Amino acid sequence: MTFDLALVLGLLVAATAMFALNRPRMDIVGFLVIVALPFTGVISGAEAVTGFSDSTVLLIAALFVVGEGLVRTGVAARMGDLLAVGAGTSPFRMLALVMMAGAFAGAVMSSTAIVAILIPVVLRLCRIRGQAPGGLMMPLSMGALVSGMMTLIGTPPNIVINGELARRGHELLGFFSFTPIGLPVLALAIAWMWLMRGTLARSGAPAEAARASLEGWASDYGLTARARRLRVPAGSPAIGRPLSQMGFNARQGITLLSVERQARLFRQVVMPRPETLLAAGDVLTLDLAEPAFPLDSLARADGLEPLPGPASLRESLGPEMGLVEALVAPAADLIGRSPVESAFRSRHGLSVVGVRRGREIVPGPAAEAPLRPGDILLLAGPWTRIGELARPGGDLIALTLPAEFDDVAPAADRAPWAIAALAGMILLMVTGWTSNLQAAFLACLAMGVAGAITMDAAYRAVSWRTLMLIVGMLPFALALERTGGVTLAAQGLASVAADMGPRGCLALLFLAAAGLSMFISNTATAVLMAPVAVQLAERLDASPLPFAMITALGASTAFMTPVSSPVNLLVTGPGGYGFVDFVRVGAPFAAAVLAISVGLVPILLPL
């Protein structure tokens, strides 16, 4: 071992120790590595910072922007709703769906891209369910890493290994050669994560404190039983009439909350105004202060068709509208007058659907209740108006913004463009027409041009801590190669494995690839280990296919440390994990993957 190699290994050990102790912060460790490595003389200062121009780093930054575009347009919320519907009330189904989403989507596109896109989706699910993010973030990353064991294009090491087989004139692995290994590994991963869910929840970031929610207010104020829906059928005399001419009277305890209307590509919910003209197919959502009010007869007289009530308040309001509690200021002009008398909706763009005085809900129509200082009003209306109410000053003081306010999409009307940009990026990544980096850049550009994201939002979306950590660790690969450390390890492995049987060689190759990928990228690991694997097979007069596959599987087993893969780094911050958490969960599972691989590979690809 040379002195230079000893210096580099010493720095690597020191960085690993700091990661394990979580002192200082991981991104600070990355910065310290950048500062220290040039002093070894192995790499220059310019080479130490080349990570800032590395395609992987730039790809991750671009994917953060794409993910933010999905959040701002409400696409991420809809994706989360689909997962929530599929999972129902079962925590196990939720964990399994998150992991399968990462595994199957990552089998045909970048696993890093999938994780970056799904992180905001999973965080929202955790917030809605009051669940600690740590319980789902590591399962997401593990599912995405298992995707590399699903198909030939699931991860770059598979392609590198296949390329080595082609260069030496051997038979190649097929597109689904890895799938019989990946499916049982995924099933085992789901079971293992379910067993470790308590450990992950305790060690990761805590769940957010319970906040007010739409459904909570619906229960407190009795709104769910009061909601009614009416539709404007084709040929109705109500078509073309303004709302001011309809029979909805606040003095009767009827509050028109919203009008749902078919837009070009999707239905949208609009705030009702007196001059709003009704159109065929419009769905009106009303709040009745007295649920027994004979609304059906009134509706038919106006040419409207009663519909079944909404399943939840969230459904009746739609994504564009919500609720807020506001306090009547002591010197407000509203005092002594009812909301109807003060033309409350015209002034504030919000409807009063409930009044709380002290601990009691004021009975009767809320719009008819004379207001007093200190009354708390439950208001319904567009999120934009609710956001304006949250600003200080005025007659009303916003007390509580519901948890759903965090999911408000400021560019919801740009959702079709965001979906198109995402679909285009996935298509380019799957077909290989452009590099993954170029595909992500094009998606960012498309979202910016379409208005799905602003420049300020794009800069805020990037997790600079994650990027700093990756940039700091990349120079180690170059330093280890330049000092001969990687070559020395590969030669030692070849000499030891030559005296072992075929299955022993497979186990040793797996361990070497998995161990090496803890410190350098799995692609670099595959480049270095592929020739060794094929040469071993030739020396043993065995088929090179099982040796090549076991090496690729070992390189994909990057579960043991947060720095093993960009996928792990992405979930470290949101999940609140430390270095030891990955070791505690990942090391036993890596051993199980070793057993499955060594057991199944010789059966699928005979030696």
Secondary structure as the mmCIF struct_conf table of DSSP 4:
data_model
#
loop_
_struct_conf.conf_type_id
_struct_conf.id
_struct_conf.beg_label_comp_id
_struct_conf.beg_label_asym_id
_struct_conf.beg_label_seq_id
_struct_conf.end_label_comp_id
_struct_conf.end_label_asym_id
_struct_conf.end_label_seq_id
HELX_RH_AL_P HELX_RH_AL_P1 PHE A 3 LEU A 21
TURN_TY1_P TURN_TY1_P1 ASN A 22 ASN A 22
BEND BEND1 PRO A 24 PRO A 24
HELX_RH_AL_P HELX_RH_AL_P2 MET A 26 ALA A 36
HELX_RH_3T_P HELX_RH_3T_P1 LEU A 37 THR A 40
TURN_TY1_P TURN_TY1_P2 GLY A 41 GLY A 41
BEND BEND2 VAL A 42 ILE A 43
HELX_RH_AL_P HELX_RH_AL_P3 GLY A 45 ALA A 48
TURN_TY1_P TURN_TY1_P3 VAL A 49 VAL A 49
HELX_RH_3T_P HELX_RH_3T_P2 THR A 50 SER A 53
HELX_RH_AL_P HELX_RH_AL_P4 SER A 55 ARG A 72
TURN_TY1_P TURN_TY1_P4 THR A 73 GLY A 74
HELX_RH_AL_P HELX_RH_AL_P5 VAL A 75 ALA A 87
TURN_TY1_P TURN_TY1_P5 GLY A 88 THR A 89
HELX_RH_AL_P HELX_RH_AL_P6 PRO A 91 GLY A 106
TURN_TY1_P TURN_TY1_P6 ALA A 107 VAL A 108
BEND BEND3 MET A 109 MET A 109
HELX_RH_AL_P HELX_RH_AL_P7 SER A 111 ARG A 129
TURN_TY1_P TURN_TY1_P7 GLY A 130 GLY A 130
TURN_TY1_P TURN_TY1_P8 PRO A 133 PRO A 133
HELX_RH_AL_P HELX_RH_AL_P8 GLY A 134 VAL A 146
HELX_RH_3T_P HELX_RH_3T_P3 SER A 147 MET A 149
TURN_TY1_P TURN_TY1_P9 MET A 150 MET A 150
BEND BEND4 THR A 151 THR A 151
TURN_TY1_P TURN_TY1_P10 LEU A 152 ILE A 153
BEND BEND5 GLY A 154 THR A 155
HELX_RH_AL_P HELX_RH_AL_P9 PRO A 156 ARG A 167
TURN_TY1_P TURN_TY1_P11 ARG A 168 GLY A 169
HELX_LH_PP_P HELX_LH_PP_P1 HIS A 170 GLY A 174
TURN_TY1_P TURN_TY1_P12 PHE A 175 PHE A 178
HELX_RH_AL_P HELX_RH_AL_P10 THR A 179 LEU A 195
TURN_TY1_P TURN_TY1_P13 MET A 196 MET A 196
HELX_RH_AL_P HELX_RH_AL_P11 ARG A 197 SER A 203
BEND BEND6 GLY A 204 GLY A 204
HELX_LH_PP_P HELX_LH_PP_P2 ALA A 205 ALA A 210
HELX_RH_AL_P HELX_RH_AL_P12 LEU A 214 TYR A 221
TURN_TY1_P TURN_TY1_P14 GLY A 222 GLY A 222
HELX_RH_3T_P HELX_RH_3T_P4 THR A 224 ARG A 226
STRN STRN1 ALA A 227 ARG A 231
TURN_TY1_P TURN_TY1_P15 ALA A 234 GLY A 235
TURN_TY1_P TURN_TY1_P16 PRO A 237 GLY A 240
STRN STRN2 PRO A 242 PRO A 242
HELX_RH_3T_P HELX_RH_3T_P5 LEU A 243 GLN A 245
BEND BEND7 MET A 246 GLY A 247
HELX_RH_3T_P HELX_RH_3T_P6 ALA A 250 GLN A 252
TURN_TY1_P TURN_TY1_P17 GLY A 253 GLY A 253
STRN STRN3 ILE A 254 GLN A 262
BEND BEND8 ARG A 264 PHE A 266
STRN STRN4 ARG A 267 VAL A 270
TURN_TY1_P TURN_TY1_P18 PRO A 274 GLU A 275
HELX_LH_PP_P HELX_LH_PP_P3 THR A 276 THR A 276
STRN STRN5 LEU A 277 LEU A 277
HELX_LH_PP_P HELX_LH_PP_P4 LEU A 278 LEU A 278
TURN_TY1_P TURN_TY1_P19 ALA A 280 GLY A 281
STRN STRN6 VAL A 283 LEU A 288
BEND BEND9 ALA A 289 GLU A 290
TURN_TY1_P TURN_TY1_P20 PRO A 291 ALA A 292
BEND BEND10 PHE A 293 PHE A 293
HELX_RH_AL_P HELX_RH_AL_P13 LEU A 295 ALA A 301
TURN_TY1_P TURN_TY1_P21 ASP A 302 GLY A 303
STRN STRN7 GLU A 305 LEU A 307
HELX_LH_PP_P HELX_LH_PP_P5 PRO A 308 PRO A 310
BEND BEND11 ALA A 311 SER A 312
HELX_RH_AL_P HELX_RH_AL_P14 LEU A 313 LEU A 317
TURN_TY1_P TURN_TY1_P22 PRO A 319 GLU A 320
STRN STRN8 MET A 321 VAL A 328
HELX_LH_PP_P HELX_LH_PP_P6 ALA A 329 ALA A 329
TURN_TY1_P TURN_TY1_P23 PRO A 330 ALA A 331
TURN_TY1_P TURN_TY1_P24 ASP A 333 LEU A 334
STRN STRN9 ILE A 335 ILE A 335
TURN_TY1_P TURN_TY1_P25 GLY A 336 GLY A 336
BEND BEND12 ARG A 337 ARG A 337
TURN_TY1_P TURN_TY1_P26 PRO A 339 ALA A 343
HELX_RH_AL_P HELX_RH_AL_P15 PHE A 344 HIS A 348
BEND BEND13 GLY A 349 GLY A 349
STRN STRN10 SER A 351 ARG A 357
TURN_TY1_P TURN_TY1_P27 GLY A 358 ARG A 359
STRN STRN11 GLU A 360 ILE A 361
HELX_LH_PP_P HELX_LH_PP_P7 VAL A 362 PRO A 363
BEND BEND14 GLY A 364 GLY A 364
HELX_RH_3T_P HELX_RH_3T_P7 ALA A 366 GLU A 368
BEND BEND15 ALA A 369 ALA A 369
HELX_LH_PP_P HELX_LH_PP_P8 PRO A 370 PRO A 370
STRN STRN12 LEU A 371 LEU A 371
TURN_TY1_P TURN_TY1_P28 PRO A 373 GLY A 374
STRN STRN13 ILE A 376 PRO A 382
HELX_RH_AL_P HELX_RH_AL_P16 TRP A 383 LEU A 389
TURN_TY1_P TURN_TY1_P29 ALA A 390 ALA A 390
BEND BEND16 ARG A 391 PRO A 392
BEND BEND17 GLY A 394 ASP A 395
STRN STRN14 LEU A 396 THR A 400
HELX_RH_3T_P HELX_RH_3T_P8 ALA A 403 ASP A 407
TURN_TY1_P TURN_TY1_P30 PRO A 410 ALA A 411
HELX_RH_3T_P HELX_RH_3T_P9 ALA A 412 ARG A 414
HELX_RH_AL_P HELX_RH_AL_P17 ALA A 415 THR A 431
TURN_TY1_P TURN_TY1_P31 GLY A 432 GLY A 432
BEND BEND18 TRP A 433 THR A 434
HELX_RH_AL_P HELX_RH_AL_P18 ASN A 436 ALA A 450
TURN_TY1_P TURN_TY1_P32 GLY A 451 GLY A 451
BEND BEND19 ALA A 452 ILE A 453
HELX_RH_AL_P HELX_RH_AL_P19 MET A 455 ALA A 461
BEND BEND20 VAL A 462 VAL A 462
HELX_RH_AL_P HELX_RH_AL_P20 TRP A 464 ARG A 482
TURN_TY1_P TURN_TY1_P33 THR A 483 GLY A 484
HELX_RH_AL_P HELX_RH_AL_P21 GLY A 485 ALA A 497
TURN_TY1_P TURN_TY1_P34 ALA A 498 ASP A 499
BEND BEND21 MET A 500 MET A 500
HELX_RH_AL_P HELX_RH_AL_P22 PRO A 502 LEU A 516
TURN_TY1_P TURN_TY1_P35 SER A 517 PHE A 519
BEND BEND22 ILE A 520 ILE A 520
HELX_RH_AL_P HELX_RH_AL_P23 ASN A 522 ARG A 539
TURN_TY1_P TURN_TY1_P36 LEU A 540 ASP A 541
HELX_RH_AL_P HELX_RH_AL_P24 PRO A 544 SER A 556
BEND BEND23 MET A 560 THR A 561
TURN_TY1_P TURN_TY1_P37 PRO A 562 VAL A 563
BEND BEND24 SER A 564 SER A 564
HELX_RH_AL_P HELX_RH_AL_P25 PRO A 566 GLY A 575
TURN_TY1_P TURN_TY1_P38 GLY A 576 GLY A 576
HELX_RH_AL_P HELX_RH_AL_P26 PHE A 579 LEU A 604
BEND BEND25 LEU A 605 LEU A 605
#
